[in-house]
Amino acid sequence: MKDEKALRGLIARNCKPAGTRLFRQVNYHPGSADVKSIRVRAEGHRIAFTVKRKTSGEYLDEDEKELSSFEDALAVCDLLGLKRMYYLEKLREIYFVGRCTVTLDAYPGLPPMRLEVEAPSDDEMLQTVDLLGLSAEAKGASAAGLYQAVYGIPTERERGDLTFANAAETLGPLVRVNREGFDQCLGEQRAALGRIAGETSRP
């Protein structure tokens, strides 16, 4: 991602903020060669079951169904024999520009470094990408790649559940550089979670 300060300036000038939400998701093993990923995700305002399939083109084919219960969805996946990979939490900042949605994701201990633009058409997506000074060809690094780039955490490591509560224990011992930045970022994220919980509990 480009310089965060410059990008945030462009977002502030051109996009309408829609808040920050805690995303909780369970990823499952695909189970077949044409499936890229299967997940159940709680997005703060809805529960979504998503299957992403490979295509002959550049983009994945995404099938998504809204559900009423995160726990019930996980139970159904277990009954179907889907094999769990891991449980993951992240904070997502959401912005709107025209009919497009711009999101910034932050994983436990990492600053917001994953940006996505969702649009109803290629033209609108390209216009928004240009508005934010981004490149349409840019490919986002994986979460594992970001942890390695920022903190020197090896990409080849045992993967398990990753939450804002357990990140200090699970990732902390693997940090090779900028441990102070890791601790500070995680502390700020936990404080943000407290604010989000307070907002959602208001009548």
C-alpha positions in Angstrom: 0.0 0.0 0.0 1.2 3.5 -0.7 2.2 5.9 2.1 -0.6 5.6 4.7 -0.6 9.3 5.6 -1.1 10.4 2.0 -3.7 7.8 1.3 -5.7 8.7 4.4 -5.6 12.3 3.2 -7.1 11.3 -0.1 -9.7 9.1 1.6 -10.7 11.9 4.0 -11.2 14.3 1.0 -13.0 12.0 -1.3 -14.8 9.3 0.7 -17.6 9.2 3.3 -16.7 7.2 6.4 -19.0 4.4 7.5 -17.3 3.3 10.7 -15.0 0.6 11.9 -16.2 -2.9 12.5 -14.8 -6.0 14.1 -14.8 -8.9 11.6 -14.7 -12.5 12.9 -14.2 -15.3 10.5 -13.6 -19.0 10.3 -11.8 -20.3 7.2 -12.3 -23.9 6.0 -10.2 -26.1 3.7 -11.5 -25.7 0.1 -12.0 -29.4 -0.5 -11.7 -29.2 -4.3 -9.3 -27.8 -6.9 -11.7 -25.2 -8.3 -12.5 -23.7 -4.9 -10.2 -21.0 -3.6 -11.7 -20.5 -0.1 -14.7 -21.1 2.1 -15.4 -19.0 5.1 -18.1 -17.9 7.6 -17.7 -14.3 8.7 -19.4 -12.0 11.2 -19.2 -8.5 9.9 -20.8 -6.5 12.7 -24.0 -5.9 10.8 -24.5 -9.3 9.1 -23.3 -12.9 8.9 -22.0 -14.1 5.6 -21.2 -17.6 4.2 -18.8 -17.2 1.2 -17.4 -19.6 -1.3 -14.7 -18.2 -3.7 -14.0 -20.2 -6.9 -11.2 -19.9 -9.4 -12.1 -18.8 -12.9 -10.2 -18.5 -16.2 -10.1 -14.8 -15.7 -8.3 -12.4 -13.3 -11.0 -12.3 -10.7 -12.5 -15.0 -8.5 -16.2 -16.0 -8.7 -17.8 -15.3 -5.3 -21.0 -16.9 -4.0 -22.3 -15.3 -0.8 -25.3 -16.0 1.4 -26.4 -13.9 4.4 -27.2 -15.9 7.5 -28.8 -15.1 10.8 -26.3 -16.7 13.3 -22.5 -17.1 13.3 -22.6 -20.0 15.6 -25.3 -21.8 13.7 -23.4 -21.4 10.5 -20.3 -22.9 12.0 -22.4 -25.8 13.3 -23.8 -26.5 9.8 -20.3 -26.4 8.4 -19.1 -28.9 11.0 -22.1 -31.2 10.2 -21.2 -31.1 6.5 -17.7 -32.3 7.5 -15.8 -29.2 6.4 -12.4 -29.0 8.0 -11.6 -25.9 9.9 -8.3 -24.1 9.1 -8.3 -21.2 11.6 -10.4 -18.5 13.3 -9.3 -14.9 12.5 -10.2 -11.4 13.7 -9.5 -8.1 12.0 -10.7 -4.5 12.2 -12.2 -3.1 9.0 -12.6 0.6 8.2 -15.3 1.2 5.7 -15.7 4.2 3.4 -18.1 5.0 0.5 -17.3 7.0 -2.7 -20.2 7.1 -5.2 -21.4 3.5 -5.6 -18.0 2.1 -4.5 -16.9 0.8 -1.2 -13.3 1.3 0.0 -12.1 -0.8 2.9 -8.9 -0.8 5.0 -8.1 -3.9 7.0 -6.0 -4.2 10.1 -4.9 -7.5 11.5 -3.9 -8.0 15.2 -0.7 -6.0 15.8 -0.6 -4.6 12.2 -1.6 -1.1 11.1 -4.2 -0.9 8.3 -2.3 -2.2 5.3 -4.8 -4.1 3.2 -7.0 -1.9 0.9 -9.8 -3.1 -1.3 -12.2 -1.3 -3.7 -15.5 -2.9 -4.4 -17.5 -1.5 -7.3 -20.5 -2.4 -9.4 -18.6 -1.9 -12.6 -14.9 -2.0 -13.8 -15.2 1.7 -14.9 -16.3 2.8 -11.4 -13.6 0.7 -9.8 -10.9 2.2 -12.0 -12.2 5.8 -11.3 -12.0 5.2 -7.6 -8.5 3.6 -7.8 -7.4 6.7 -9.8 -9.0 9.0 -7.3 -7.0 7.5 -4.5 -3.8 7.5 -6.4 -3.5 3.7 -6.6 -2.6 1.3 -9.2 -5.3 -1.1 -10.6 -2.6 -3.7 -11.2 -1.3 -3.6 -7.6 -1.7 -6.9 -5.8 -2.1 -7.0 -2.0 0.3 -9.0 0.0 -1.0 -11.8 2.2 -1.4 -11.2 5.9 1.6 -13.5 6.5 3.6 -11.5 4.0 2.7 -8.2 5.8 3.7 -9.6 9.2 7.0 -10.6 7.8 7.6 -7.3 6.1 6.8 -5.2 9.1 7.9 -7.4 12.0 10.1 -10.1 10.5 7.7 -12.8 11.5 8.4 -15.9 9.4 5.8 -16.8 6.8 6.5 -20.4 7.3 5.0 -20.9 10.8 2.3 -22.9 12.4 -1.0 -21.3 11.7 -3.7 -21.2 14.3 -6.4 -19.0 15.6 -5.4 -15.3 15.6 -7.3 -12.8 17.7 -6.7 -9.4 19.3 -6.7 -11.1 22.6 -4.1 -13.8 21.8 -1.8 -12.0 19.4 0.8 -11.0 22.0 1.1 -14.6 23.0 1.0 -16.2 19.6 2.9 -13.7 17.5 4.8 -11.7 20.1 7.6 -14.4 20.5 8.1 -14.4 16.7 8.6 -10.7 16.3 12.2 -10.0 15.1 12.1 -6.2 14.5 10.0 -3.3 15.7 8.6 -5.0 18.8 7.7 -1.6 20.2 5.6 -0.9 17.1 3.8 -4.2 17.5 2.9 -3.7 21.1 1.8 -0.1 20.5 -0.4 -1.1 17.5 -2.0 -4.0 19.4 -2.7 -1.8 22.4 -4.4 0.8 20.2 -6.5 -1.9 18.5 -7.7 -3.3 21.8 -8.7 0.3 22.8 -10.6 0.6 19.5 -12.4 -2.7 20.2 -13.5 -1.3 23.5 -15.0 1.8 21.8 -16.7 -0.4 19.2 -18.2 -2.6 21.9 -19.4 0.5 23.7 -21.1 1.9 20.6 -22.9 -1.4 19.8 -24.2 -1.8 23.3 -25.9 1.6 23.4 -29.7 1.5 23.2 
